Amino acid sequence: MKASGNGTPETCVQNLLKTIRGEVPYERLKGIDRTLIDRPSELAAPDLVADVQWVVETSEPRVSLS
């Protein structure tokens, strides 16, 4: 995370996408699923897109990915 300026929606989404699911105490569902990280891109892409969309829509209501 940056030292300041973390309140913008773009920065919040960037921080969400850098977070691995399970590493935030009391918010274990926040972040990207770790099983998608090291998979080949052609296999992980559909699942990763769905996971990113779910994480952003759930955790950052100011952002619309549609």
N, C-alpha and C positions, 0 to 999 in steps of 0.2 A: 504494500500500500504506500501511497505517497504521504509525505509529511503533512501536507495541507491540500485543500481543494478536492476532497473526497466526496463532496456532496452532489456533484453533477451526475445526471443519469448515465452518461457515457463512461465516467470513471467507475461508477458502481457496477456496471455491466462488465467492464474490464476486470475488476476485482473478483466478481463472481466466476468468470471464466478461468481465472488463475487458481481458484480454490478447488481442491479435490474433496469429493463427498466423504464425510466422516471426520474431517479435521477441525471442524468448528464445534466446540462443546455446546451442548443444548440445541444445536441446529444441525443435526447429523445428516439431514437431507439436502443441505445447501451445498452447492458445488457440482462439479462434473463427475460422472461415474468413472472410477479408476480403471475399470475393466476395458474401457474404450480407448485408453491412452496409447497402449502399445500394440494395438491391432493394426493390420494393414489398412490403409486409407479406404480402399474400395469396399472392405468389409465393415469398417466402423462408420463410414459416412452417414448412412441412413439413421442408424441408432444415435450417433452423435448429434445430428441435426435435431432430432426429436428431443434428446436430453437437454441440449442448449436451450431450445425453445421453452421447454417445461421449466427449467431453472430460472430463466429470465422472467417469464410471465408470473411465476410464483413468488420470486424474491424481489423483483423490481417492477412494481405496478406502473411506474411512470413511463416505461418503455413498451412500445408495441412492435412486434416483429413481423406483423402481417404486411 
